[in-house]
Amino acid sequence: MKTIKLFKSLTILLGVFVILSCEDRLEVIPEDDVASNTVFTSGATINGAVVGIYSRHQSGDLNGNPQLISEFMADNVRFVGSFPSLQEIDQFETLATNATIDNIWLDAYELIGAANNIIVNLPGVDAGDLPDLTEAQKAQFIGEAQFLRAVINFQLVNLFAQPYQFSNGTNLGIPIVTEAFTGDISPFQNERSTVNEVHAFIEQDLRDAIASLPEDNGVRASAGAARALLARLAMYREDWTTAADFANQVINSGEYALAADYDFYDDNTTSSELIFIVVNTPGDGPRDQEDNVSDEVYVNFFNPAPGGRGDAPFSPDLIAAFAAEAGDRRFDELSQAASDAGGTDTFFTTKYPDVVNNASNGMVLRITEMYLIRAEANLRGGLSVGDTPTNDINLLRNRAGLADLGAVDLAAISLERRKELCFEGHRRMDLLRNNMNLRPGGGPESAPGADKVIFPIVDDEITNNPNITQNPGSF
């Protein structure tokens, strides 16, 4: 990946939303016609609008809290924080009025609205009328918006709906919003589509994005990033052939390669390891769009004092998983001993190292995951795409300083996936899609299919959308 500066000079053009109440964050509607007319007057302003979508993706409510929550709802993190909204989630008692999930929902649909403005309106712009816009650039901008919309819809359906395995995807997912705001709010008061329908919508966005995105697009979305997310989506749906094929395409693209070590976590945007990340810098990090203050989550929760809160240390179960095989560099080099917020001596991840500037990057897609997906898909699908599961897993183990395995089964692949991707937001879905309890020895509240392993639809949406259906057991 090549380093570029994601600027925010035109973020305001993406930030104009109509709120139906000054006191409550109620119905969020994408930007108004005035902003739209300003956006589409030049290639520069259109590019600025697309960069504004990336800026929204920097929000701690979209890159920070979902990853944190996915780790402590599962068995990788022992949450010791004092925030009531996070304690509710940790204890599987999340209410529809929970402020944390409300912020996730709000920020997600704000980003989707900003993406829709590009996807809906830019096709009607004649590139020949704008001297600084080509047809290729126009297509690329639409593809970037489609990719980011797909990323967020995938995140939402994973958090607010039971996984595909619950009822083969016929269960309710999330509302699909495709409109750009023109004054009528009814297109934004949608019933929830099924998980299958949401997945199909995501897949179409990603396939369309592949056709228009370059293979190398710096830190912005690329065709390879869209293929990588398609591989993950197919794996979640147990479509092993598609998962293996897309993962293999990314591995063999020549654009990415397994890094020799783990330095890519240290604010690195150029490593061959990285497919797509959320780039945070000291001058351009996660900001609350309304209050323009930092809402960094990675540093505050994952790191101990001084600088961090120390709320999210390794769980004893994860420590034991690493301790079972001594010398794993993913623990030895990516953890630090410290006291947590409650004063207990434990370990913390160093995957989010910039405590001073609140500028740690967010890992969304990296090449390591493609080897893990290809290995799992080949094993479970009885396939032989690209390489054997044993070779793929041993490649990752070798980098971690561990000896080769003679053969692998699903348990071995799952363990390597856990140790490789811990603290990056994968664990909750990996357990749920494999019909496993989120907590070791956990009770029925954390079992697959339980009401509170997913979030309730937020109260603001229930209040202001007469067509939407709440999740079972939510209040």
C-alpha positions in Angstrom: 0.0 0.0 0.0 1.2 3.5 -0.8 0.9 6.3 1.7 -1.4 9.2 0.9 -3.0 11.9 3.1 -6.7 11.5 3.6 -7.8 15.1 3.9 -11.0 16.3 5.4 -11.4 19.7 3.8 -14.7 18.8 2.2 -16.0 16.4 4.9 -18.7 19.0 5.7 -20.2 18.3 2.3 -20.8 14.7 3.4 -21.8 15.8 6.9 -25.0 17.6 6.2 -27.8 15.4 7.6 -31.3 16.3 8.4 -32.3 15.4 12.0 -36.0 15.5 12.8 -35.4 16.6 16.4 -33.0 19.0 18.0 -33.2 17.1 21.3 -33.1 13.5 20.2 -31.0 11.8 17.6 -33.9 10.4 15.8 -34.3 9.7 12.1 -31.0 10.2 10.3 -31.3 11.2 6.7 -28.5 11.6 4.1 -27.4 15.0 3.1 -29.7 17.6 1.5 -29.9 18.8 -2.0 -27.9 22.0 -1.4 -24.9 19.9 -0.3 -25.4 17.5 -3.2 -25.4 20.3 -5.7 -22.2 21.6 -4.3 -20.5 18.2 -4.4 -21.0 17.5 -8.0 -19.6 20.7 -9.5 -16.0 19.5 -10.0 -13.8 16.5 -9.9 -12.0 18.0 -6.8 -15.2 18.4 -4.8 -16.4 14.9 -5.8 -13.1 13.5 -4.6 -13.4 15.4 -1.4 -16.9 14.0 -0.9 -15.5 10.4 -1.3 -12.7 11.2 1.1 -15.3 12.4 3.5 -16.8 8.8 3.6 -13.3 7.5 4.6 -13.3 10.2 7.3 -16.6 8.9 8.6 -15.1 5.4 8.7 -12.5 6.7 11.1 -15.2 7.1 13.8 -14.5 5.2 17.0 -18.0 4.0 16.8 -17.3 2.2 13.5 -13.6 1.4 14.0 -12.9 0.8 17.7 -16.1 0.0 19.6 -17.3 -2.8 17.3 -13.9 -4.5 17.4 -13.6 -4.0 21.2 -17.1 -5.4 21.7 -16.5 -8.4 19.4 -13.5 -9.3 21.5 -15.0 -9.0 25.0 -18.4 -10.5 24.1 -16.3 -13.5 23.2 -13.4 -15.1 25.0 -10.4 -13.0 24.0 -10.8 -10.1 26.5 -11.7 -10.0 30.2 -13.5 -6.6 30.3 -12.9 -4.7 33.5 -14.3 -1.3 32.4 -16.7 0.9 34.2 -18.8 2.3 31.3 -22.4 1.2 32.0 -23.2 0.8 28.3 -20.2 -1.5 27.8 -20.9 -3.4 31.0 -24.4 -4.1 29.7 -23.0 -5.6 26.6 -20.4 -7.6 28.4 -23.0 -9.1 30.7 -25.4 -9.9 27.8 -28.0 -7.4 29.1 -27.9 -4.9 26.3 -31.0 -2.6 26.1 -32.3 -0.9 23.1 -31.5 2.4 24.8 -27.8 1.5 25.1 -25.8 4.6 24.1 -22.9 2.7 22.6 -25.0 0.7 20.1 -27.0 3.8 19.4 -23.8 5.5 18.3 -22.8 2.6 16.2 -26.1 2.5 14.4 -26.2 6.3 13.9 -22.7 6.6 12.6 -23.1 3.5 10.3 -26.2 4.9 8.6 -24.6 8.4 8.3 -21.8 6.7 6.4 -24.2 4.7 4.3 -26.1 7.9 3.5 -22.9 9.7 2.5 -22.0 6.7 0.2 -25.5 6.7 -1.3 -25.1 10.3 -2.3 -22.1 9.3 -4.5 -23.6 6.0 -5.7 -27.0 7.5 -6.7 -26.0 10.9 -8.0 -22.5 10.6 -9.5 -23.6 8.3 -12.4 -25.8 11.1 -13.7 -22.8 13.5 -13.9 -21.3 13.8 -17.4 -17.5 13.6 -16.9 -17.2 15.5 -20.2 -18.7 18.6 -18.5 -16.0 18.7 -15.8 -12.5 19.3 -17.0 -10.9 17.6 -13.9 -13.0 14.4 -14.0 -12.5 11.4 -16.3 -14.9 8.5 -16.7 -12.3 6.2 -15.0 -12.2 8.5 -12.0 -15.9 8.7 -11.9 -16.2 4.9 -11.9 -13.5 4.6 -9.2 -15.3 7.0 -6.9 -18.5 5.1 -7.2 -16.6 1.8 -6.5 -15.0 3.3 -3.4 -18.4 4.3 -2.1 -19.8 0.9 -2.8 -16.9 -0.8 -1.0 -17.3 1.4 2.1 -21.1 0.9 2.1 -20.5 -2.9 1.9 -18.0 -2.8 4.8 -20.5 -1.0 7.0 -23.5 -3.0 6.0 -21.5 -6.2 6.8 -20.5 -4.8 10.2 -24.1 -3.9 11.0 -25.7 -7.2 10.0 -23.0 -9.1 12.0 -23.9 -7.1 15.1 -27.6 -6.7 14.9 -28.7 -10.0 13.4 -28.1 -13.7 14.1 -25.5 -15.2 11.7 -26.4 -17.1 8.5 -26.2 -20.4 10.4 -29.1 -19.5 12.6 -31.7 -20.2 10.0 -29.8 -20.4 6.7 -30.0 -16.6 6.4 -33.8 -16.4 6.4 -33.8 -14.5 9.7 -34.1 -10.7 9.8 -31.0 -8.7 9.2 -30.9 -4.9 8.9 -32.7 -2.2 6.8 -31.1 -1.8 3.4 -30.9 1.9 2.5 -30.1 2.8 -1.1 -31.6 6.2 -1.5 -30.1 9.7 -1.5 -32.2 12.1 0.4 -34.5 14.3 -1.8 -36.9 15.6 0.9 -39.1 12.4 1.5 -38.2 10.4 4.6 -40.3 7.3 3.7 -37.4 5.6 1.7 -35.5 5.6 5.0 -38.2 4.0 7.1 -37.5 0.5 5.8 -38.3 -2.9 7.3 -35.3 -5.1 7.9 -34.3 -7.3 5.0 -33.3 -10.9 5.7 -29.7 -11.8 6.3 -29.6 -13.5 2.9 -30.9 -10.3 1.2 -28.4 -8.1 3.1 -25.6 -10.5 2.1 -26.7 -10.5 -1.5 -26.7 -6.7 -1.5 -23.2 -6.6 0.0 -22.0 -9.1 -2.5 -23.3 -7.0 -5.4 -21.7 -3.9 -4.1 -18.4 -5.6 -3.8 -18.6 -7.3 -7.3 -19.5 -3.9 -8.8 -16.5 -2.3 -6.9 -14.1 -4.9 -8.3 -15.0 -3.9 -11.8 -14.2 -0.2 -11.2 -11.5 -0.1 -8.6 -7.8 -0.2 -9.4 -5.6 -3.0 -8.1 -3.4 -0.4 -6.4 -5.2 2.5 -4.9 -2.9 3.6 -2.0 -4.7 3.4 1.3 -8.0 3.8 -0.4 -10.2 0.9 -1.4 -8.9 -1.4 -4.1 -10.2 -4.3 -6.2 -8.2 -6.6 -3.9 -9.9 -5.2 -0.8 -13.3 -6.0 -2.4 -12.2 -9.5 -3.2 -10.9 -10.0 0.3 -14.2 -8.9 1.9 -16.0 -11.2 -0.5 -13.9 -14.1 0.7 -14.8 -13.3 4.3 -18.5 -13.0 3.4 -18.5 -16.3 1.6 -16.8 -18.0 4.5 -19.4 -16.7 6.9 -22.0 -18.2 4.5 -20.1 -21.5 4.3 -19.8 -21.1 0.6 -16.4 -22.7 0.6 -15.7 -22.7 -3.1 -16.3 -18.9 -3.4 -14.4 -18.2 -0.2 -11.4 -20.3 -1.3 -11.4 -18.8 -4.8 -11.5 -15.1 -3.7 -8.9 -15.7 -1.0 -6.7 -17.4 -3.5 -7.1 -14.5 -6.0 -5.9 -12.0 -3.4 -3.0 -14.2 -2.4 -1.9 -14.6 -6.0 -2.5 -11.0 -7.1 1.0 -9.9 -6.5 -0.3 -6.8 -4.6 0.2 -8.3 -1.1 2.6 -10.6 0.7 3.0 -11.9 4.2 5.2 -9.5 6.1 8.4 -10.9 7.6 7.4 -9.7 11.1 4.7 -7.8 13.0 6.0 -4.2 12.6 3.0 -3.4 10.4 1.0 -2.7 13.5 3.3 0.2 14.3 1.5 2.9 12.3 2.7 1.4 9.0 0.6 2.1 5.9 3.1 0.7 3.4 3.5 -2.9 4.5 2.7 -5.6 1.9 0.6 -7.3 4.7 -2.1 -4.7 4.5 -5.1 -4.9 2.2 -7.3 -2.3 3.7 -6.9 -0.4 7.0 -8.4 2.7 8.7 -5.5 5.2 8.6 -5.3 7.3 11.7 -2.5 9.9 12.1 -1.8 12.5 14.9 -3.4 15.2 12.7 -6.2 13.1 11.2 -7.5 10.5 13.6 -10.9 9.3 14.7 -13.2 12.2 15.5 -16.8 12.5 16.7 -18.5 14.1 13.7 -20.9 16.2 15.9 -18.6 17.5 18.6 -15.2 17.3 16.6 -13.4 15.7 19.5 -11.3 12.5 19.5 -13.3 9.3 20.0 -10.3 7.0 19.8 -11.2 3.6 21.2 -8.3 1.3 20.5 -5.8 3.1 22.6 -8.2 4.0 25.5 -9.4 0.5 26.1 -6.7 -1.9 24.8 -3.8 -0.1 26.4 -3.0 0.2 30.1 -2.0 3.3 32.0 -0.3 5.6 31.4 -2.2 6.7 28.4 -4.8 4.0 28.1 -7.7 2.9 30.4 -6.6 -0.7 30.9 -10.2 -2.0 30.5 -9.5 -4.7 27.9 -6.7 -7.1 28.9 -6.1 -10.6 27.6 -8.6 -13.1 29.0 -7.2 -16.0 31.0 -8.5 -18.3 28.3 -6.5 -16.5 25.6 -3.4 -16.4 27.7 -3.7 -20.1 28.2 -4.1 -20.6 24.5 -0.8 -18.9 23.8 0.9 -20.6 26.8 0.1 -24.0 25.5 2.8 -23.6 22.9 5.8 -21.5 24.1 7.7 -19.1 21.9 4.7 -17.7 19.9 5.9 -14.3 18.7 2.3 -13.2 18.4 2.3 -13.2 22.2 5.9 -12.5 23.0 6.2 -9.5 20.7 2.6 -8.2 20.7 1.8 -8.2 24.4 2.9 -6.2 27.4 2.6 -7.0 31.1 0.8 -4.4 33.1 -2.0 -3.9 35.7 -5.6 -3.5 34.4 -8.1 -0.9 35.6 -8.9 -3.0 38.6 -5.2 -3.4 39.7 -4.8 -7.0 38.5 -1.5 -7.9 36.9 -2.1 -9.2 33.4 -1.3 -8.7 29.7 -2.4 -6.2 27.1 -2.1 -6.2 23.3 0.3 -3.8 21.6 -1.5 -4.0 18.3 -2.6 -0.4 18.8 0.6 1.3 19.9 0.1 5.0 19.6 -1.0 5.9 23.1 0.3 9.5 22.9 -1.4 10.6 19.7 -4.5 8.4 19.7 -3.4 7.5 16.1 -3.3 3.7 15.9 -4.5 2.3 12.6 -7.5 0.0 12.4 -7.0 -3.4 10.8 -9.9 -4.2 8.4 -8.3 -6.7 5.9 -4.8 -8.1 5.7 -3.3 -10.9 3.7 -2.9 -13.2 6.7 -6.7 -13.6 6.9 -6.7 -14.7 3.3 -4.5 -17.7 4.1 -6.7 -18.6 7.0 -9.8 -18.3 4.9 -8.3 -20.4 2.1 -7.2 -23.1 4.6 -10.6 -23.3 6.3 -12.5 -23.3 3.0 -10.3 -26.0 1.4 -10.6 -28.2 4.5 -14.3 -27.8 5.1 -15.2 -27.8 1.4 -12.9 -30.7 0.5 -11.2 -28.5 -2.0 -7.6 -28.0 -3.2 -7.5 -24.4 -4.3 -4.0 -22.7 -4.3 -2.3 -24.8 -1.6 -3.1 -27.3 1.2 -4.6 -26.2 4.5 -1.5 -27.6 6.2 0.9 -25.5 4.1 -1.1 -22.4 4.6 -1.3 -22.8 8.4 2.4 -23.7 8.6 3.3 -20.5 6.7 1.7 -18.4 9.5 3.2 -20.6 12.2 6.7 -20.2 10.8 6.4 -16.4 11.0 5.2 -16.8 14.6 8.3 -18.9 15.4 6.4 -22.2 15.8 7.2 -25.6 14.4 5.4 -27.1 11.4 2.3 -29.2 12.0 2.1 -32.5 10.2 -1.6 -32.1 9.5 -4.3 -29.7 10.4 -8.0 -30.1 11.3 -10.7 -27.4 11.9 -9.6 -27.0 15.5 -6.0 -26.3 14.5 -7.1 -23.8 11.9 -9.5 -22.1 14.4 -6.7 -21.8 17.0 -4.3 -20.2 14.5 -7.1 -17.9 13.4 -7.7 -16.9 17.0 -4.1 -16.2 17.9 -3.4 -14.4 14.6 -6.5 -12.1 14.6 -7.1 -11.5 18.3 -8.1 -7.9 19.2 -9.0 -7.2 15.6 -12.7 -7.9 16.0 -13.2 -11.4 14.5 -13.6 -13.7 17.5 -17.4 -13.2 18.2 -18.5 -14.1 14.7 -16.0 -16.9 14.5 -17.6 -18.5 17.5 -21.2 -17.9 16.5 -20.8 -19.1 12.9 -19.2 -22.3 14.3 -22.1 -22.8 16.8 -19.9 -22.3 19.8 -20.6 -20.5 23.1 -19.1 -17.0 23.3 -17.7 -17.7 26.8 -15.7 -20.8 28.0 -18.2 -22.7 30.1 -20.7 -20.0 29.5 -24.4 -20.2 30.2 -27.4 -20.0 27.9 -27.1 -16.2 27.6 -23.9 -16.5 25.6 -24.9 -19.6 23.6 -25.3 -19.4 19.8 -28.8 -18.2 18.9 -29.4 -16.6 22.3 -31.2 -13.3 22.2 -28.4 -11.1 23.6 -25.5 -12.4 21.6 -26.7 -9.8 19.1 -27.8 -6.3 19.7 -31.4 -5.0 19.9 -32.4 -2.6 17.2 -31.8 0.8 18.8 -34.7 2.6 20.5 -34.4 5.7 18.3 -35.0 3.6 15.2 -37.9 1.7 16.8 -39.5 5.0 17.8 -39.2 6.7 14.5 -39.5 3.8 12.0 -43.0 2.4 12.1 -42.1 -0.4 9.7 -39.2 -2.0 11.6 -39.2 -5.2 13.7 -37.3 -5.5 17.0 -35.1 -8.4 17.9 -36.6 -11.1 20.2 -36.0 -10.5 23.9 -35.2 -6.8 23.4 -36.6 -3.9 25.4 
